[in-house]
Amino acid sequence: MCGIVGYIGKRDVAPLLLEGLQRLEYRGYDSAGIVIAGKSGGLKAVKAKGRVRELEARVPKRFAGTTGIAHTRWATHGAPSDENAHPHLDTEGKVAVVHNGIVDNASELRAKLEADGVVFASETDSEVITHLIARSQAASLEEKVREALKVVEGTYGIAVMHADFPDRIVAARNGSPVVLGIGEKEMFVASDVAALISHTRQVVTLDDGEMATLKADDFRTYTTSGTRTTATPETVEWEAASYDMGGHDTYMHKEICEQPDAVDRVLRGRIDDKFSTVHLGGLNLDAREARGIRRVKILGCGTSFHAGMIGASLIEGLARIPADSEPASEFRYRNPVVDPDTLYIAVSQSGETYDVLAAVQELKRKGARVLGVVNVVGSAIARETDGGVYVHAGPEVCVVSTKCFTNTVVAFALLALHLGRIRDLSVADGKRIIEGLRALPEQIQEILTQEEDIKKLAADYAEAKSMMFIGRVRGYPVALEASLKLKEISYIHAEAYPASELKHGPLALIEPAMPTVAIVPDDSLLEKNRAAMEEIKARSGRILAVAHREQEKADHTIVVPKNEDELDPILMGIPLQLLAYHTALALGRDIDKPRNLAKSVTVE
């Protein structure tokens, strides 16, 4: 969740670090801080509750140095405050640490340190790491950090400076991402390539249990036990311009509008017209192994969980393999039965979501085959899994996911088609799905042209204190995701239910002040969905329908283009992204950085 950026080289470090923090603002945070090695020796730190602009306003004009680390914090231990902001320094001001993650045994370590006379300046769990390093008697900074980490339990991505070792920054990772940026006689460290991309596209991603020493003209990597590791820099495929707003008022609006191009990217080069199937070379799953799959279990969190629900429906419908989606955050705590004939699929936009990564590691420990569906190349989940599919959505900066959700569902459609054609899906059905996939970018663009009409609807519904979202079978995950989007950025309470469940309880909530958004595809369940709307209208409920034609029982209808039944959920979610966006805009919300949320959730 938090953001780390560090630099060592010959340039003035403070502007570089502040720029890096600004590029990490999308991850969600509530305070920020910076520390540099001053030219006259010693460490100088500035911290501030609030946004990076508040920190920047506090940085003195004479704050010169060429080595430094900085941080944006999302509060876990201790409320947002100047004192709880990172970096954390020891009592002598010699050691500075920035930390992402959670120290599980922080209370125990804190008690021991306080018993030894250490005075803490914050309420955070992170500060214990600083004091452990400061108290180490080891000769090198690397050894000091290694000794401290031996007693730390939990997750961490850290960067460390020491006044006695001004020529280096030491970084380490366990469960929270750390990326090194390789420059020309300068080095960077960050929690996300977004902080580095305007300076270098050559990066090294640390693995769990790995450390690194960065000097201005060199770097080396090694395990926490001291064994040297081989690190080969990779080239980041995204450019700095990908992280700019590109003329839009918000990143969310930009990313909604990018979806036609994003969907085109995930399809590009993967369709095989000759055999009416697709090429997914990264699966590492041959035809014989694919035919041996007896069940598919999809694991994700939040939006990824909803994408997995649509993916499960696609896999069952096209490949005729039993499939379901489950929150990864719950999966490993219920002592699940891990079946060797089950294919597990981990879904994460960042590829670093801790709950998903932990589920993957548990599954691998039990001998399961696990594939990944992720957006970020080289991310932890991409490296931990046996194979998978990259969704190629491009950088998604807004905290809430839009284009990555859409591309993830399209990636599941590709996987379902691939598995289906290996099994029993006919050439004709394969061709039908391919034609539907190819039609998606143009159809999404057609939906986006309705934005002004959707904006007017949003102004009408923004007065609601609560909203209901309903859908049947394929429409239910669309309702869940649309409900989540509205909650995330407008803060309007929203519930999502299967339309068939209305009469089993939720109908009690229906009244004129509770609008309902109904997902009404033109498929075999059309009349069933219309019957649900009849039940709502009979109780004076207002209805906004998303459908393939005008619905007379609805107060308003957003009409979307018809595709194949299996692919319709992809299109029906797009106007509801716009509805959430314009509702939040009408209410004056901070759309790209909704309260209490973070982009990449790397703690439990």
C-alpha positions as CSV (number, residue, x, y, z in Angstrom):
1,M,0.0,0.0,0.0
2,C,2.7,2.5,1.0
3,G,5.3,3.9,-1.4
4,I,9.1,3.8,-1.3
5,V,11.5,5.7,-3.4
6,G,15.2,6.2,-3.0
7,Y,18.2,7.5,-5.0
8,I,22.0,7.5,-4.8
9,G,24.1,9.3,-7.5
10,K,25.3,12.8,-8.3
11,R,22.0,14.7,-8.8
12,D,20.3,16.8,-6.2
13,V,18.2,14.2,-4.5
14,A,15.2,16.0,-2.9
15,P,13.5,17.0,-6.2
16,L,13.9,13.5,-7.5
17,L,12.4,11.9,-4.4
18,L,9.5,14.3,-4.3
19,E,8.7,13.6,-7.9
20,G,8.9,9.9,-7.2
21,L,6.5,10.3,-4.3
22,Q,4.0,12.2,-6.5
23,R,4.1,9.3,-9.0
24,L,3.3,6.9,-6.1
25,E,0.3,9.0,-4.8
26,Y,-2.1,6.7,-6.6
27,R,-1.3,3.8,-4.2
28,G,-3.1,5.5,-1.4
29,Y,-1.5,7.2,1.7
30,D,-2.0,9.6,4.5
31,S,1.4,11.0,5.3
32,A,4.8,11.4,3.7
33,G,8.5,11.9,4.6
34,I,12.0,12.3,3.2
35,V,15.5,11.9,4.5
36,I,18.8,12.8,2.9
37,A,22.4,12.4,3.6
38,G,23.6,16.0,4.0
39,K,26.7,17.2,2.3
40,S,28.2,18.1,5.7
41,G,27.4,14.7,7.0
42,G,24.6,13.3,9.0
43,L,21.0,12.7,8.1
44,K,18.3,15.4,7.6
45,A,14.6,14.4,7.7
46,V,11.3,16.2,7.0
47,K,7.9,14.5,7.6
48,A,4.3,15.7,7.2
49,K,0.8,14.4,7.7
50,G,-1.3,14.8,4.5
51,R,-0.4,14.9,0.9
52,V,3.1,15.1,-0.8
53,R,2.4,18.8,-1.5
54,E,2.3,19.4,2.3
55,L,5.7,17.6,2.6
56,E,7.1,19.6,-0.3
57,A,6.1,22.9,1.4
58,R,8.0,21.9,4.5
59,V,11.3,21.0,2.8
60,P,13.8,23.8,3.3
61,K,15.4,25.5,0.3
62,R,18.8,24.4,1.6
63,F,18.2,20.7,1.7
64,A,21.0,19.6,-0.5
65,G,22.3,16.0,-0.9
66,T,22.8,13.3,-3.4
67,T,21.5,10.3,-1.5
68,G,18.1,9.9,0.1
69,I,15.0,7.8,0.7
70,A,11.4,8.8,0.9
71,H,8.0,7.3,1.7
72,T,4.2,7.7,1.5
73,R,2.5,5.9,4.4
74,W,-0.9,4.3,4.7
75,A,-1.7,4.0,8.4
76,T,-1.8,0.6,10.1
77,H,-0.2,1.0,13.5
78,G,-0.9,4.5,14.8
79,A,-3.0,7.3,13.3
80,P,-1.8,9.5,10.5
81,S,0.5,12.1,12.0
82,D,3.9,13.8,11.5
83,E,5.4,11.5,14.2
84,N,4.1,8.3,12.6
85,A,5.2,9.2,9.1
86,H,8.3,7.5,7.7
87,P,11.3,7.7,7.5
88,H,11.9,6.6,11.1
89,L,15.2,7.5,12.6
90,D,16.9,6.1,15.7
91,T,17.5,8.3,18.8
92,E,21.0,9.4,17.6
93,G,19.7,10.3,14.1
94,K,22.2,8.0,12.4
95,V,19.8,5.3,10.9
96,A,16.8,6.0,8.7
97,V,14.3,3.3,7.5
98,V,11.3,3.4,5.2
99,H,9.1,0.3,5.5
100,N,6.2,-1.2,3.6
101,G,4.4,-4.1,5.2
102,I,3.6,-5.1,8.8
103,V,5.9,-6.4,11.6
104,D,3.8,-9.1,13.2
105,N,5.9,-9.3,16.4
106,A,6.3,-5.5,16.8
107,S,4.8,-5.5,20.3
108,E,7.2,-8.1,21.6
109,L,10.2,-6.4,20.0
110,R,9.1,-3.0,21.2
111,A,8.8,-4.2,24.7
112,K,12.3,-5.7,24.7
113,L,13.8,-2.5,23.2
114,E,12.0,-0.3,25.7
115,A,13.3,-2.5,28.5
116,D,16.8,-1.8,27.2
117,G,16.2,1.9,27.4
118,V,15.1,2.7,23.8
119,V,12.7,5.7,23.6
120,F,10.3,5.4,20.7
121,A,9.2,8.5,18.8
122,S,6.1,6.9,17.1
123,E,3.4,4.4,17.5
124,T,4.3,2.4,14.4
125,D,5.5,-1.1,14.1
126,S,8.1,0.0,11.5
127,E,10.2,2.0,14.0
128,V,11.4,-1.2,15.7
129,I,13.4,-2.1,12.6
130,T,15.2,1.2,12.8
131,H,16.3,0.6,16.5
132,L,17.2,-3.0,15.8
133,I,19.6,-1.8,13.1
134,A,21.0,1.0,15.2
135,R,21.7,-1.3,18.1
136,S,23.6,-3.9,16.0
137,Q,27.3,-4.2,16.6
138,A,28.0,-5.6,13.2
139,A,30.8,-4.0,11.1
140,S,28.8,-3.3,7.9
141,L,25.4,-1.9,7.2
142,E,24.5,-5.0,5.3
143,E,25.2,-7.1,8.4
144,K,23.4,-4.7,10.7
145,V,20.2,-5.0,8.5
146,R,20.6,-8.8,8.2
147,E,20.8,-9.1,12.0
148,A,17.7,-7.0,12.5
149,L,15.7,-8.9,10.0
150,K,16.5,-12.2,11.6
151,V,14.2,-11.3,14.5
152,V,11.5,-9.6,12.5
153,E,8.4,-11.6,11.7
154,G,5.9,-10.4,9.1
155,T,6.2,-8.6,5.7
156,Y,8.5,-5.9,4.7
157,G,9.9,-3.9,1.8
158,I,12.6,-1.6,3.3
159,A,15.2,0.9,2.3
160,V,17.9,1.8,4.8
161,M,20.4,4.6,5.2
162,H,23.1,5.0,7.8
163,A,25.2,8.2,8.5
164,D,28.3,6.1,9.0
165,F,27.9,4.5,5.5
166,P,26.9,7.4,3.3
167,D,28.0,5.7,0.1
168,R,25.1,3.2,0.1
169,I,21.5,2.3,0.5
170,V,20.5,-1.2,1.6
171,A,17.1,-2.6,0.6
172,A,15.4,-5.9,1.5
173,R,12.1,-7.6,0.6
174,N,9.8,-10.2,2.2
175,G,6.2,-10.1,0.9
176,S,6.2,-6.4,-0.2
177,P,7.6,-5.3,-3.5
178,V,11.1,-3.7,-4.0
179,V,12.4,-2.7,-7.4
180,L,15.9,-1.4,-8.2
181,G,16.3,1.1,-11.0
182,I,19.7,0.9,-12.9
183,G,20.9,4.2,-14.2
184,E,24.1,5.7,-15.6
185,K,26.3,6.2,-12.5
186,E,23.1,6.4,-10.4
187,M,20.8,3.9,-8.8
188,F,17.2,4.0,-7.7
189,V,15.0,1.9,-5.3
190,A,11.3,1.9,-5.2
191,S,8.2,-0.1,-4.3
192,D,6.7,0.5,-7.8
193,V,8.3,1.1,-11.2
194,A,6.0,4.2,-11.5
195,A,8.5,6.1,-9.3
196,L,11.4,5.2,-11.6
197,I,10.1,5.2,-15.1
198,S,10.9,8.8,-16.0
199,H,14.6,8.1,-15.2
200,T,15.3,4.5,-16.2
201,R,13.5,1.6,-17.7
202,Q,16.2,-0.9,-16.6
203,V,15.0,-2.6,-13.4
204,V,15.7,-5.5,-11.1
205,T,12.9,-6.9,-9.0
206,L,13.9,-8.4,-5.7
207,D,12.5,-11.8,-4.6
208,D,11.3,-12.6,-1.1
209,G,14.3,-13.2,1.2
210,E,16.6,-11.1,-1.0
211,M,18.6,-7.9,-0.2
212,A,20.5,-5.4,-2.3
213,T,23.2,-2.8,-1.8
214,L,23.1,0.2,-4.0
215,K,26.0,2.5,-4.6
216,A,26.1,5.3,-7.2
217,D,28.0,3.2,-9.8
218,D,27.1,-0.4,-8.7
219,F,24.6,-2.7,-7.1
220,R,24.7,-6.2,-5.8
221,T,22.0,-8.6,-4.6
222,Y,22.2,-11.4,-2.1
223,T,19.9,-13.4,0.2
224,T,19.2,-12.5,3.8
225,S,21.7,-15.2,4.8
226,G,24.4,-13.5,2.7
227,T,24.6,-15.7,-0.4
228,R,25.2,-13.7,-3.6
229,T,22.4,-13.9,-6.2
230,T,22.4,-13.1,-9.9
231,A,20.3,-10.2,-10.9
232,T,19.8,-9.4,-14.6
233,P,18.1,-6.1,-15.4
234,E,14.8,-6.2,-17.4
235,T,13.4,-3.5,-19.6
236,V,10.0,-2.1,-18.4
237,E,7.6,-2.2,-21.3
238,W,5.7,0.9,-20.2
239,E,6.9,4.5,-20.7
240,A,6.6,7.6,-18.5
241,A,3.8,9.0,-20.6
242,S,1.7,6.0,-19.6
243,Y,1.5,7.5,-16.1
244,D,0.3,11.0,-17.3
245,M,-3.3,12.1,-17.4
246,G,-3.2,12.7,-21.1
247,G,-5.6,15.6,-21.1
248,H,-8.2,14.0,-18.8
249,D,-9.3,15.5,-15.5
250,T,-8.7,12.3,-13.6
251,Y,-6.8,9.0,-14.1
252,M,-10.1,7.1,-13.7
253,H,-11.6,8.9,-16.6
254,K,-8.5,8.4,-18.7
255,E,-8.5,4.7,-17.9
256,I,-12.2,4.2,-18.6
257,C,-11.6,5.9,-22.0
258,E,-8.5,3.7,-22.7
259,Q,-10.5,0.5,-22.7
260,P,-11.0,0.1,-26.4
261,D,-7.3,0.2,-27.0
262,A,-6.6,-1.9,-23.9
263,V,-8.9,-4.7,-25.0
264,D,-7.3,-4.6,-28.5
265,R,-3.9,-5.1,-26.8
266,V,-5.0,-8.2,-24.8
267,L,-6.3,-9.7,-28.0
268,R,-3.4,-8.8,-30.3
269,G,-1.4,-11.7,-31.6
270,R,-3.4,-14.3,-29.7
271,I,-6.2,-15.3,-32.1
272,D,-5.8,-18.3,-34.3
273,D,-8.4,-18.2,-37.0
274,K,-7.2,-21.4,-38.7
275,F,-8.3,-23.5,-35.7
276,S,-10.8,-21.1,-34.2
277,T,-8.9,-20.9,-31.0
278,V,-6.2,-18.7,-29.4
279,H,-2.5,-18.9,-28.6
280,L,-1.6,-18.5,-24.9
281,G,2.1,-19.4,-24.9
282,G,2.7,-18.4,-21.3
283,L,0.3,-21.1,-19.8
284,N,2.9,-23.8,-19.8
285,L,0.0,-26.2,-20.1
286,D,0.0,-28.8,-22.9
287,A,-3.2,-30.3,-24.4
288,R,-2.9,-33.5,-22.5
289,E,-2.6,-31.7,-19.2
290,A,-5.5,-29.4,-20.1
291,R,-7.7,-32.4,-20.8
292,G,-6.9,-33.8,-17.3
293,I,-8.3,-30.7,-15.5
294,R,-11.4,-31.7,-13.5
295,R,-12.1,-28.4,-11.8
296,V,-11.0,-24.8,-11.9
297,K,-10.7,-22.6,-8.8
298,I,-10.1,-18.8,-9.3
299,L,-8.7,-16.7,-6.4
300,G,-8.7,-12.9,-6.3
301,C,-9.7,-10.0,-4.0
302,G,-12.2,-7.2,-4.6
303,T,-12.5,-6.4,-8.3
304,S,-10.3,-9.4,-9.2
305,F,-12.6,-11.7,-7.4
306,H,-15.5,-10.3,-9.4
307,A,-13.6,-10.7,-12.7
308,G,-12.9,-14.3,-11.5
309,M,-16.6,-14.9,-11.1
310,I,-17.2,-14.0,-14.8
311,G,-14.2,-16.0,-15.7
312,A,-15.6,-19.1,-13.9
313,S,-18.8,-18.7,-15.9
314,L,-16.9,-18.4,-19.1
315,I,-14.8,-21.5,-18.3
316,E,-17.9,-23.6,-17.4
317,G,-19.9,-22.4,-20.4
318,L,-17.2,-22.8,-23.1
319,A,-14.9,-25.5,-21.7
320,R,-17.5,-27.4,-19.6
321,I,-15.2,-27.7,-16.6
322,P,-16.7,-27.0,-13.2
323,A,-15.3,-23.6,-12.1
324,D,-15.9,-21.2,-9.3
325,S,-14.3,-18.0,-7.9
326,E,-13.5,-17.4,-4.2
327,P,-11.9,-14.5,-2.2
328,A,-8.2,-15.3,-1.8
329,S,-8.3,-13.6,1.6
330,E,-10.6,-16.3,2.9
331,F,-9.2,-19.3,1.0
332,R,-6.2,-20.3,2.9
333,Y,-7.9,-19.9,6.3
334,R,-10.5,-22.5,5.8
335,N,-8.0,-25.4,5.4
336,P,-9.1,-26.1,1.8
337,V,-8.8,-29.5,0.1
338,V,-6.2,-29.1,-2.6
339,D,-7.0,-31.5,-5.4
340,P,-4.3,-32.5,-7.9
341,D,-6.8,-32.5,-10.7
342,T,-7.8,-28.9,-10.0
343,L,-6.3,-25.9,-11.9
344,Y,-5.9,-22.9,-9.6
345,I,-5.9,-19.4,-11.1
346,A,-4.6,-16.4,-9.1
347,V,-5.9,-13.0,-10.2
348,S,-4.2,-9.6,-9.3
349,Q,-3.8,-6.4,-11.2
350,S,-0.6,-5.5,-9.4
351,G,0.7,-9.1,-9.1
352,E,1.6,-8.2,-5.6
353,T,-1.7,-8.5,-3.7
354,Y,-0.6,-10.1,-0.4
355,D,-3.7,-12.2,0.2
356,V,-3.5,-13.7,-3.3
357,L,0.3,-14.2,-3.1
358,A,-0.1,-16.0,0.2
359,A,-2.7,-18.3,-1.3
360,V,-0.4,-19.0,-4.2
361,Q,2.4,-19.9,-1.9
362,E,0.2,-22.2,0.2
363,L,-1.1,-23.9,-3.0
364,K,2.4,-24.4,-4.3
365,R,3.5,-25.9,-0.9
366,K,0.7,-28.5,-1.3
367,G,1.7,-29.4,-4.9
368,A,-1.0,-27.6,-6.8
369,R,-0.7,-26.3,-10.3
370,V,-1.3,-22.5,-10.2
371,L,-1.6,-20.1,-13.1
372,G,-1.6,-16.3,-12.8
373,V,-3.7,-13.7,-14.5
374,V,-1.9,-10.4,-13.8
375,N,-1.2,-7.0,-15.4
376,V,2.4,-6.3,-14.2
377,V,5.1,-8.3,-15.9
378,G,7.7,-9.7,-13.5
379,S,5.5,-9.2,-10.4
380,A,5.6,-11.6,-7.5
381,I,2.6,-13.6,-8.5
382,A,3.8,-13.8,-12.1
383,R,7.1,-15.3,-10.8
384,E,5.6,-17.6,-8.2
385,T,3.0,-19.3,-10.6
386,D,3.6,-22.1,-13.1
387,G,2.4,-20.0,-16.0
388,G,-0.4,-17.6,-16.9
389,V,-1.8,-14.8,-18.9
390,Y,-0.7,-11.2,-18.9
391,V,-3.7,-8.9,-19.4
392,H,-1.7,-6.0,-21.0
393,A,-4.0,-3.3,-19.7
394,G,-1.1,-0.8,-19.3
395,P,-0.5,1.2,-16.1
396,E,-3.6,1.7,-14.0
397,V,-3.0,4.6,-11.7
398,C,-6.5,5.3,-10.2
399,V,-7.0,3.3,-7.0
400,V,-10.2,1.8,-8.4
401,S,-9.8,-0.7,-11.2
402,T,-11.6,-0.2,-14.5
403,K,-9.6,-1.1,-17.6
404,C,-7.7,-3.8,-15.8
405,F,-11.1,-5.4,-14.7
406,T,-12.3,-5.4,-18.3
407,N,-9.0,-6.8,-19.7
408,T,-8.9,-9.5,-17.0
409,V,-12.4,-10.7,-18.1
410,V,-11.3,-10.7,-21.7
411,A,-8.2,-12.7,-20.7
412,F,-10.5,-15.2,-19.0
413,A,-12.6,-15.4,-22.3
414,L,-9.4,-16.2,-24.1
415,L,-8.4,-18.9,-21.6
416,A,-12.0,-20.4,-21.7
417,L,-11.9,-20.5,-25.5
418,H,-8.4,-22.1,-25.4
419,L,-9.6,-24.8,-22.9
420,G,-12.9,-25.3,-24.7
421,R,-11.3,-25.9,-28.1
422,I,-8.9,-28.5,-26.6
423,R,-12.0,-30.2,-25.1
424,D,-15.4,-30.2,-26.7
425,L,-16.1,-26.7,-28.1
426,S,-16.9,-26.8,-31.8
427,V,-15.1,-24.9,-34.5
428,A,-18.3,-23.0,-35.2
429,D,-18.6,-21.9,-31.5
430,G,-14.9,-21.1,-31.4
431,K,-15.4,-18.9,-34.5
432,R,-18.5,-17.3,-32.9
433,I,-16.6,-16.3,-29.8
434,I,-13.6,-15.0,-31.8
435,E,-15.9,-12.7,-33.8
436,G,-17.5,-11.5,-30.5
437,L,-14.0,-10.8,-29.1
438,R,-13.0,-8.8,-32.1
439,A,-16.1,-6.7,-31.9
440,L,-15.5,-5.6,-28.3
441,P,-13.2,-2.6,-28.9
442,E,-15.6,-0.9,-31.3
443,Q,-18.6,-1.7,-29.1
444,I,-16.9,-0.3,-26.0
445,Q,-16.2,2.9,-27.9
446,E,-19.9,3.0,-28.8
447,I,-20.8,2.8,-25.2
448,L,-18.4,5.6,-24.3
449,T,-20.1,8.0,-26.7
450,Q,-23.1,7.8,-24.3
451,E,-21.1,9.5,-21.5
452,E,-23.1,12.8,-21.5
453,D,-26.4,10.9,-21.1
454,I,-24.9,8.8,-18.3
455,K,-23.6,11.9,-16.6
456,K,-27.2,13.3,-16.5
457,L,-28.4,10.1,-15.0
458,A,-25.7,10.2,-12.4
459,A,-26.7,13.7,-11.3
460,D,-30.2,12.3,-10.7
461,Y,-29.1,9.2,-8.7
462,A,-26.4,11.0,-6.7
463,E,-29.0,12.1,-4.2
464,A,-29.6,8.5,-3.2
465,K,-28.3,7.4,0.2
466,S,-28.3,3.7,-0.8
467,M,-28.7,1.7,-4.0
468,M,-29.4,-1.9,-5.0
469,F,-27.8,-3.7,-7.9
470,I,-29.3,-6.9,-9.3
471,G,-28.4,-9.4,-12.0
472,R,-29.0,-13.1,-12.8
473,V,-26.2,-15.7,-13.5
474,R,-23.8,-13.8,-15.8
475,G,-25.3,-10.5,-14.7
476,Y,-24.7,-11.0,-11.0
477,P,-20.9,-10.5,-11.0
478,V,-21.5,-7.3,-13.1
479,A,-23.9,-6.1,-10.4
480,L,-21.3,-6.9,-7.7
481,E,-18.6,-5.0,-9.5
482,A,-20.8,-2.0,-10.3
483,S,-21.9,-1.9,-6.6
484,L,-18.3,-1.9,-5.5
485,K,-17.3,0.9,-7.9
486,L,-20.1,3.1,-6.6
487,K,-19.1,2.4,-3.0
488,E,-15.4,2.9,-3.6
489,I,-15.5,6.4,-5.1
490,S,-18.9,8.0,-4.3
491,Y,-19.2,6.5,-0.7
492,I,-22.9,5.8,-1.4
493,H,-24.0,2.6,0.3
494,A,-24.7,-0.1,-2.3
495,E,-25.9,-3.7,-2.1
496,A,-25.6,-6.3,-4.9
497,Y,-27.9,-9.4,-5.0
498,P,-28.8,-12.1,-7.6
499,A,-32.1,-10.9,-9.0
500,S,-33.6,-14.3,-8.1
501,E,-32.9,-13.6,-4.4
502,L,-35.0,-10.4,-4.2
503,K,-38.0,-12.1,-2.8
504,H,-36.0,-14.0,-0.2
505,G,-35.3,-10.9,1.8
506,P,-33.9,-7.8,0.0
507,L,-37.3,-6.8,-1.3
508,A,-37.9,-5.4,2.2
509,L,-35.4,-2.6,1.4
510,I,-37.3,-1.4,-1.7
511,E,-38.8,2.0,-1.5
512,P,-38.8,5.2,-3.6
513,A,-35.6,6.4,-1.9
514,M,-33.7,3.2,-2.8
515,P,-33.0,3.1,-6.6
516,T,-32.2,-0.3,-8.2
517,V,-29.8,-0.8,-11.0
518,A,-30.8,-3.9,-13.0
519,I,-28.6,-5.8,-15.4
520,V,-30.9,-7.1,-18.1
521,P,-29.2,-8.8,-21.0
522,D,-31.2,-10.0,-24.0
523,D,-30.7,-13.7,-23.3
524,S,-32.7,-16.7,-22.2
525,L,-33.3,-15.0,-18.8
526,L,-34.8,-11.8,-20.1
527,E,-38.3,-12.5,-18.9
528,K,-37.1,-13.6,-15.5
529,N,-35.2,-10.3,-15.2
530,R,-38.3,-8.4,-16.3
531,A,-40.3,-10.2,-13.6
532,A,-37.8,-9.0,-11.0
533,M,-38.3,-5.4,-12.2
534,E,-42.1,-5.9,-11.9
535,E,-41.6,-6.8,-8.2
536,I,-39.6,-3.7,-7.7
537,K,-42.1,-1.4,-9.5
538,A,-45.0,-2.9,-7.5
539,R,-43.2,-1.5,-4.4
540,S,-42.6,2.0,-5.9
541,G,-39.0,1.4,-6.5
542,R,-37.0,3.4,-9.1
543,I,-35.1,1.3,-11.7
544,L,-32.2,2.1,-13.9
545,A,-31.7,-0.8,-16.4
546,V,-28.6,-1.7,-18.3
547,A,-30.0,-3.6,-21.3
548,H,-29.8,-4.3,-25.0
549,R,-33.1,-2.5,-25.6
550,E,-35.3,-0.1,-23.8
551,Q,-37.1,-1.6,-20.8
552,E,-40.6,-0.2,-20.3
553,K,-40.6,-1.2,-16.6
554,A,-37.5,0.9,-15.9
555,D,-37.4,4.6,-15.2
556,H,-34.3,4.9,-17.3
557,T,-32.4,2.5,-19.6
558,I,-28.8,2.5,-20.7
559,V,-28.8,0.6,-24.0
560,V,-25.6,-1.3,-24.8
561,P,-24.6,-3.2,-28.0
562,K,-25.4,-6.9,-28.1
563,N,-22.5,-9.3,-28.3
564,E,-22.4,-13.1,-27.8
565,D,-24.3,-14.1,-24.6
566,E,-21.0,-15.2,-23.0
567,L,-19.3,-11.9,-23.6
568,D,-22.2,-9.5,-22.8
569,P,-21.0,-9.0,-19.2
570,I,-17.8,-7.3,-20.5
571,L,-19.9,-4.6,-22.2
572,M,-22.6,-4.2,-19.5
573,G,-20.0,-3.2,-16.9
574,I,-18.7,-0.2,-18.9
575,P,-21.6,2.2,-18.5
576,L,-21.7,1.5,-14.8
577,Q,-18.1,2.5,-14.5
578,L,-19.2,5.9,-16.0
579,L,-22.2,6.0,-13.7
580,A,-20.0,5.6,-10.6
581,Y,-17.5,8.1,-11.9
582,H,-20.0,10.9,-12.6
583,T,-21.9,10.2,-9.4
584,A,-18.7,10.7,-7.4
585,L,-17.9,13.8,-9.5
586,A,-21.3,15.2,-8.7
587,L,-20.6,14.7,-5.0
588,G,-17.2,16.3,-5.1
589,R,-15.3,13.1,-4.2
590,D,-11.5,12.6,-4.6
591,I,-12.0,10.1,-7.4
592,D,-8.4,8.9,-8.0
593,K,-7.7,8.6,-4.3
594,P,-10.8,7.5,-2.4
595,R,-10.6,7.6,1.4
596,N,-9.2,4.6,3.3
597,L,-8.2,2.7,0.1
598,A,-5.0,1.8,-1.5
599,K,-4.1,0.5,-5.0
600,S,-1.8,-2.4,-4.2
601,V,-2.8,-4.1,-1.0
602,T,0.4,-5.8,0.2
603,V,-0.6,-6.4,3.8
604,E,-3.3,-8.7,5.3
